[in-house]
Amino acid sequence: MFSPNGPDDTSAATRIATARTARDVSSRKQTLWQDARLIDIIAETSDAVTLRLRLEDSVDFLPGQYYNVRLVCASSSFDNSFYHRELTDLAEQYPWLEVVHTFTRDSMDVRATHHRRIDHRMVADAVTGQSPRHVYICGPPAMVEDVQCWLGELGVEPTRVRVEKYD
């Protein structure tokens, strides 16, 4: 997470990489991850910001291309979980909804159900005895693919699984 002190805090170093576009750019030299510094944060809406980053080395940019950003920070706790208040409210409103938190970097937080990486047993515990209408998975590609596989082994129909992968 970025410091609340704003863009002057250069400890929020990030790594940037260029991704391939739909066009064939295989003849181009692949850009490796590189360090960048946060130089500005622009509030676009009440829940969205634009981050301005300065790369160490400039890179040619093609239309339609995008950058993946990896934040080098301390990224897992209940207080930093996206939508934790909203999810808690929904779980209180709908008894069929169960929200399970797992943290690998905050082993003392009693609000987390688990303090380990997502594994087969955790997924099995979450879906045993249920026939979910939909399952939503968002995260790094390897984790998403593992969870998809485990759900299939547990009898969840692949058409019920929605995914979003990020690097």
C-alpha atoms as a printed R data frame, in Angstrom:
    type eleno elety resid chain resno       x       y       z
1   ATOM     1    CA   MET     A     1   0.000   0.000   0.000
2   ATOM     2    CA   PHE     A     2   1.122   3.530  -0.565
3   ATOM     3    CA   SER     A     3   1.895   5.718   2.375
4   ATOM     4    CA   PRO     A     4  -0.784   8.171   3.454
5   ATOM     5    CA   ASN     A     5   1.988  10.752   3.422
6   ATOM     6    CA   GLY     A     6   1.447  11.032  -0.312
7   ATOM     7    CA   PRO     A     7   3.723  11.050  -3.334
8   ATOM     8    CA   ASP     A     8   6.743  12.457  -1.508
9   ATOM     9    CA   ASP     A     9   7.243   9.064   0.133
10  ATOM    10    CA   THR     A    10   9.573   7.307  -2.309
11  ATOM    11    CA   SER     A    11   9.633   4.137  -0.217
12  ATOM    12    CA   ALA     A    12   6.652   2.968  -2.261
13  ATOM    13    CA   ALA     A    13   8.883   1.591  -5.005
14  ATOM    14    CA   THR     A    14   7.109  -0.508  -7.593
15  ATOM    15    CA   ARG     A    15   8.140  -2.835 -10.369
16  ATOM    16    CA   ILE     A    16   6.763  -2.309 -13.859
17  ATOM    17    CA   ALA     A    17   6.695  -4.587 -16.880
18  ATOM    18    CA   THR     A    18   5.408  -4.201 -20.369
19  ATOM    19    CA   ALA     A    19   2.893  -6.798 -21.477
20  ATOM    20    CA   ARG     A    20   2.339  -8.073 -24.973
21  ATOM    21    CA   THR     A    21  -0.476  -6.530 -26.981
22  ATOM    22    CA   ALA     A    22  -2.946  -8.299 -29.197
23  ATOM    23    CA   ARG     A    23  -0.689  -7.331 -32.071
24  ATOM    24    CA   ASP     A    24   2.341  -9.479 -32.687
25  ATOM    25    CA   VAL     A    25   5.227  -7.826 -30.908
26  ATOM    26    CA   SER     A    26   7.316 -10.982 -30.615
27  ATOM    27    CA   SER     A    27  10.045  -9.361 -32.720
28  ATOM    28    CA   ARG     A    28  10.473  -6.689 -30.047
29  ATOM    29    CA   LYS     A    29  12.847  -7.162 -27.164
30  ATOM    30    CA   GLN     A    30  10.838  -8.219 -24.097
31  ATOM    31    CA   THR     A    31  10.932  -5.577 -21.386
32  ATOM    32    CA   LEU     A    32  11.900  -6.877 -17.969
33  ATOM    33    CA   TRP     A    33  10.499  -5.744 -14.637
34  ATOM    34    CA   GLN     A    34  11.997  -2.456 -13.630
35  ATOM    35    CA   ASP     A    35  11.882  -0.151 -10.647
36  ATOM    36    CA   ALA     A    36   9.693   2.927 -10.672
37  ATOM    37    CA   ARG     A    37   9.005   5.699  -8.197
38  ATOM    38    CA   LEU     A    38   5.599   7.020  -7.293
39  ATOM    39    CA   ILE     A    39   5.562  10.696  -8.235
40  ATOM    40    CA   ASP     A    40   1.867  11.589  -7.944
41  ATOM    41    CA   ILE     A    41  -1.501  10.260  -6.795
42  ATOM    42    CA   ILE     A    42  -4.545  11.755  -8.499
43  ATOM    43    CA   ALA     A    43  -7.969  11.144  -6.930
44  ATOM    44    CA   GLU     A    44 -10.236  10.362  -9.890
45  ATOM    45    CA   THR     A    45 -13.355   9.351  -7.930
46  ATOM    46    CA   SER     A    46 -14.153   8.546  -4.313
47  ATOM    47    CA   ASP     A    47 -12.778   5.018  -4.776
48  ATOM    48    CA   ALA     A    48 -10.317   5.244  -7.678
49  ATOM    49    CA   VAL     A    49  -6.949   6.904  -8.157
50  ATOM    50    CA   THR     A    50  -4.449   7.380 -10.948
51  ATOM    51    CA   LEU     A    51  -0.874   6.624  -9.985
52  ATOM    52    CA   ARG     A    52   1.873   8.467 -11.831
53  ATOM    53    CA   LEU     A    53   5.097   6.508 -11.875
54  ATOM    54    CA   ARG     A    54   8.565   7.405 -13.117
55  ATOM    55    CA   LEU     A    55  10.411   4.482 -14.703
56  ATOM    56    CA   GLU     A    56  14.172   4.131 -14.379
57  ATOM    57    CA   ASP     A    57  14.430   3.487 -18.124
58  ATOM    58    CA   SER     A    58  11.971   4.719 -20.713
59  ATOM    59    CA   VAL     A    59  10.242   2.138 -22.879
60  ATOM    60    CA   ASP     A    60   8.653   2.332 -26.312
61  ATOM    61    CA   PHE     A    61   4.896   2.184 -25.982
62  ATOM    62    CA   LEU     A    62   2.437   0.752 -28.510
63  ATOM    63    CA   PRO     A    63  -1.274   1.653 -28.618
64  ATOM    64    CA   GLY     A    64  -3.308  -0.891 -26.682
65  ATOM    65    CA   GLN     A    65  -0.396  -1.875 -24.498
66  ATOM    66    CA   TYR     A    66  -0.646  -1.847 -20.724
67  ATOM    67    CA   TYR     A    67   1.618  -2.178 -17.722
68  ATOM    68    CA   ASN     A    68   1.396  -4.594 -14.846
69  ATOM    69    CA   VAL     A    69   2.317  -3.018 -11.536
70  ATOM    70    CA   ARG     A    70   3.706  -4.984  -8.608
71  ATOM    71    CA   LEU     A    71   3.763  -3.159  -5.317
72  ATOM    72    CA   VAL     A    72   6.678  -3.807  -3.042
73  ATOM    73    CA   CYS     A    73   5.075  -3.351   0.337
74  ATOM    74    CA   ALA     A    74   4.202  -5.097   3.503
75  ATOM    75    CA   SER     A    75   0.056  -5.970   0.130
76  ATOM    76    CA   SER     A    76  -1.955  -8.458   3.571
77  ATOM    77    CA   SER     A    77  -4.102  -7.633   6.655
78  ATOM    78    CA   PHE     A    78  -7.775  -7.352   7.464
79  ATOM    79    CA   ASP     A    79  -7.663  -3.548   7.576
80  ATOM    80    CA   ASN     A    80  -6.139  -3.466   4.078
81  ATOM    81    CA   SER     A    81  -8.583  -5.954   2.551
82  ATOM    82    CA   PHE     A    82 -10.643  -4.529  -0.262
83  ATOM    83    CA   TYR     A    83 -14.337  -4.257   0.555
84  ATOM    84    CA   HIS     A    84 -14.050  -5.949   3.961
85  ATOM    85    CA   ARG     A    85 -16.701  -3.639   5.458
86  ATOM    86    CA   GLU     A    86 -19.087  -4.176   2.561
87  ATOM    87    CA   LEU     A    87 -18.560  -7.954   2.612
88  ATOM    88    CA   THR     A    88 -19.130  -8.072   6.368
89  ATOM    89    CA   ASP     A    89 -22.380  -6.119   5.936
90  ATOM    90    CA   LEU     A    90 -23.546  -8.455   3.161
91  ATOM    91    CA   ALA     A    91 -22.729 -11.562   5.224
92  ATOM    92    CA   GLU     A    92 -24.796 -10.153   8.096
93  ATOM    93    CA   GLN     A    93 -27.683  -9.397   5.733
94  ATOM    94    CA   TYR     A    94 -27.632 -12.746   3.872
95  ATOM    95    CA   PRO     A    95 -27.171 -15.850   6.018
96  ATOM    96    CA   TRP     A    96 -26.230 -17.957   2.990
97  ATOM    97    CA   LEU     A    97 -23.123 -15.819   2.343
98  ATOM    98    CA   GLU     A    98 -19.922 -16.809   4.090
99  ATOM    99    CA   VAL     A    99 -16.854 -14.576   3.848
100 ATOM   100    CA   VAL     A   100 -13.566 -16.292   4.655
101 ATOM   101    CA   HIS     A   101 -10.400 -14.263   5.189
102 ATOM   102    CA   THR     A   102  -6.929 -15.767   5.017
103 ATOM   103    CA   PHE     A   103  -3.727 -13.833   5.644
104 ATOM   104    CA   THR     A   104  -0.177 -15.056   5.271
105 ATOM   105    CA   ARG     A   105   1.522 -11.992   6.733
106 ATOM   106    CA   ASP     A   106  -0.676 -11.264   9.734
107 ATOM   107    CA   SER     A   107  -0.714 -14.464  11.767
108 ATOM   108    CA   MET     A   108  -2.070 -12.781  14.897
109 ATOM   109    CA   ASP     A   109  -5.266 -11.270  13.441
110 ATOM   110    CA   VAL     A   110  -8.210 -13.134  14.994
111 ATOM   111    CA   ARG     A   111 -10.580 -11.854  12.269
112 ATOM   112    CA   ALA     A   112  -8.887 -14.146   9.742
113 ATOM   113    CA   THR     A   113 -10.296 -17.640   9.381
114 ATOM   114    CA   HIS     A   114  -6.930 -18.944   8.156
115 ATOM   115    CA   HIS     A   115  -3.306 -17.828   8.373
116 ATOM   116    CA   ARG     A   116  -1.874 -19.630   5.358
117 ATOM   117    CA   ARG     A   117  -1.990 -19.621   1.584
118 ATOM   118    CA   ILE     A   118  -5.150 -20.925  -0.067
119 ATOM   119    CA   ASP     A   119  -4.908 -24.699  -0.406
120 ATOM   120    CA   HIS     A   120  -7.074 -27.663  -1.408
121 ATOM   121    CA   ARG     A   121  -8.289 -28.298   2.155
122 ATOM   122    CA   MET     A   122  -9.350 -24.663   2.571
123 ATOM   123    CA   VAL     A   123 -11.343 -24.742  -0.679
124 ATOM   124    CA   ALA     A   124 -12.908 -28.077   0.273
125 ATOM   125    CA   ASP     A   125 -13.964 -26.675   3.653
126 ATOM   126    CA   ALA     A   126 -15.567 -23.681   1.920
127 ATOM   127    CA   VAL     A   127 -17.702 -25.685  -0.536
128 ATOM   128    CA   THR     A   128 -18.375 -28.991   1.255
129 ATOM   129    CA   GLY     A   129 -22.084 -29.615   1.533
130 ATOM   130    CA   GLN     A   130 -22.919 -26.739  -0.798
131 ATOM   131    CA   SER     A   131 -23.911 -26.404  -4.407
132 ATOM   132    CA   PRO     A   132 -22.778 -22.854  -5.152
133 ATOM   133    CA   ARG     A   133 -24.563 -20.993  -7.936
134 ATOM   134    CA   HIS     A   134 -21.391 -19.078  -8.701
135 ATOM   135    CA   VAL     A   135 -17.833 -19.049  -7.421
136 ATOM   136    CA   TYR     A   136 -15.672 -15.966  -7.969
137 ATOM   137    CA   ILE     A   137 -11.878 -16.231  -7.930
138 ATOM   138    CA   CYS     A   138  -9.509 -13.295  -8.344
139 ATOM   139    CA   GLY     A   139  -5.750 -13.370  -7.910
140 ATOM   140    CA   PRO     A   140  -2.438 -14.419  -9.396
141 ATOM   141    CA   PRO     A   141  -2.779 -16.847 -12.337
142 ATOM   142    CA   ALA     A   142  -1.223 -19.866 -10.570
143 ATOM   143    CA   MET     A   143  -3.492 -19.507  -7.537
144 ATOM   144    CA   VAL     A   144  -6.607 -18.988  -9.683
145 ATOM   145    CA   GLU     A   145  -5.784 -22.061 -11.797
146 ATOM   146    CA   ASP     A   146  -5.162 -24.198  -8.689
147 ATOM   147    CA   VAL     A   147  -8.472 -23.153  -7.131
148 ATOM   148    CA   GLN     A   148 -10.311 -23.830 -10.419
149 ATOM   149    CA   CYS     A   149  -8.810 -27.318 -10.518
150 ATOM   150    CA   TRP     A   150  -9.667 -28.041  -6.869
151 ATOM   151    CA   LEU     A   151 -13.235 -26.829  -7.369
152 ATOM   152    CA   GLY     A   152 -13.595 -29.204 -10.325
153 ATOM   153    CA   GLU     A   153 -12.286 -32.080  -8.209
154 ATOM   154    CA   LEU     A   154 -14.864 -31.152  -5.571
155 ATOM   155    CA   GLY     A   155 -17.720 -31.340  -8.102
156 ATOM   156    CA   VAL     A   156 -18.282 -27.647  -8.832
157 ATOM   157    CA   GLU     A   157 -19.372 -27.210 -12.444
158 ATOM   158    CA   PRO     A   158 -16.794 -25.189 -14.436
159 ATOM   159    CA   THR     A   159 -19.595 -23.035 -15.894
160 ATOM   160    CA   ARG     A   160 -20.303 -21.739 -12.365
161 ATOM   161    CA   VAL     A   161 -16.748 -20.481 -11.840
162 ATOM   162    CA   ARG     A   162 -15.842 -16.896 -12.762
163 ATOM   163    CA   VAL     A   163 -12.210 -15.833 -12.695
164 ATOM   164    CA   GLU     A   164 -10.012 -12.784 -12.973
165 ATOM   165    CA   LYS     A   165  -6.261 -13.276 -13.159
166 ATOM   166    CA   TYR     A   166  -3.579 -10.694 -12.587
167 ATOM   167    CA   ASP     A   167   0.205 -10.816 -12.552
